[in-house]
């Protein structure tokens, strides 16, 4: 009995050629290629995004916000 190659239902991959990757594999490869290419820029943007969120969170608290709205004490001799 001869072994079938390719064709419908023959072997692994459901009849697809072995050298032709699937659509999902190609999409994942393109995403990884893009991330490898733009790694520094992605990390740069993420750093500033995290810094902005932390700063925004700190400045939204009332105890930190009073630093900006408190009027200076004019009777204090220390500059």
Backbone torsions as a table, in degrees:
resi	resn	phi	psi	omega
1	UNK	NA	132.8	-179.0
2	UNK	-88.3	145.6	177.8
3	UNK	-87.7	132.4	179.6
4	UNK	-80.6	141.8	173.5
5	UNK	-119.1	136.4	-178.8
6	UNK	66.8	-152.1	178.5
7	UNK	68.5	178.5	-177.7
8	UNK	-77.7	125.9	175.1
9	UNK	74.5	12.2	-177.8
10	UNK	-100.7	123.8	172.6
11	UNK	71.5	-163.7	-179.0
12	UNK	-81.6	153.6	176.2
13	UNK	86.6	4.0	175.1
14	UNK	62.7	34.4	176.8
15	UNK	91.2	0.4	178.5
16	UNK	-82.7	147.7	178.1
17	UNK	-65.0	146.8	-177.3
18	UNK	-69.1	-26.0	-177.5
19	UNK	-90.4	-1.0	-179.0
20	UNK	-105.3	102.6	178.9
21	UNK	-71.2	157.2	-178.2
22	UNK	-74.6	172.1	-178.1
23	UNK	-63.1	-44.2	-179.8
24	UNK	-64.4	-40.1	178.9
25	UNK	-63.7	-42.5	178.7
26	UNK	-65.5	-39.4	179.6
27	UNK	-65.0	-43.7	179.2
28	UNK	-65.3	-39.9	177.4
29	UNK	-62.2	-40.0	179.1
30	UNK	-67.0	-38.6	178.4
31	UNK	-64.6	-45.5	179.6
32	UNK	-64.5	-37.7	177.6
33	UNK	-63.7	-41.1	178.6
34	UNK	-65.6	-42.7	-179.9
35	UNK	-64.9	-39.6	177.9
36	UNK	-64.5	-37.5	-178.9
37	UNK	-71.2	-41.5	-173.4
38	UNK	-108.4	31.6	-175.4
39	UNK	-61.8	-46.2	-177.7
40	UNK	-64.0	-44.0	-178.5
41	UNK	-64.6	-39.6	179.1
42	UNK	-63.9	-45.4	179.1
43	UNK	-65.7	-36.4	178.1
44	UNK	-61.7	-48.0	-179.8
45	UNK	-66.6	-41.2	179.3
46	UNK	-63.8	-38.4	178.5
47	UNK	-60.7	-47.7	-179.2
48	UNK	-69.3	-32.7	177.3
49	UNK	-65.8	-44.7	178.9
50	UNK	-66.4	-42.0	178.4
51	UNK	-62.1	-41.8	178.8
52	UNK	-63.2	-44.1	-179.4
53	UNK	-65.0	-40.1	177.5
54	UNK	-65.6	-44.6	179.1
55	UNK	-62.2	-42.5	179.7
56	UNK	-63.4	-41.4	179.9
57	UNK	-65.2	-42.5	179.6
58	UNK	-65.9	-40.9	-176.3
59	UNK	-76.0	-14.4	-179.7
60	UNK	-83.0	-11.8	179.6
61	UNK	-78.8	140.4	-175.5
62	UNK	-63.5	-36.8	-176.9
63	UNK	-67.1	-30.6	176.0
64	UNK	-81.9	-30.2	-177.6
65	UNK	-70.3	-25.2	-178.6
66	UNK	-67.8	-20.2	176.9
67	UNK	-60.6	-37.5	-176.0
68	UNK	-82.6	-28.3	-175.0
69	UNK	-101.5	-10.6	-177.8
70	UNK	-73.4	131.7	178.9
71	UNK	-80.8	142.5	-179.2
72	UNK	-67.9	146.4	179.0
73	UNK	-80.7	113.6	-175.9
74	UNK	-76.9	-18.6	-179.4
75	UNK	-84.3	-9.1	-178.0
76	UNK	-76.7	124.2	-179.0
77	UNK	-75.0	-19.0	-178.7
78	UNK	-80.0	130.2	-177.7
79	UNK	-70.6	NA	NA
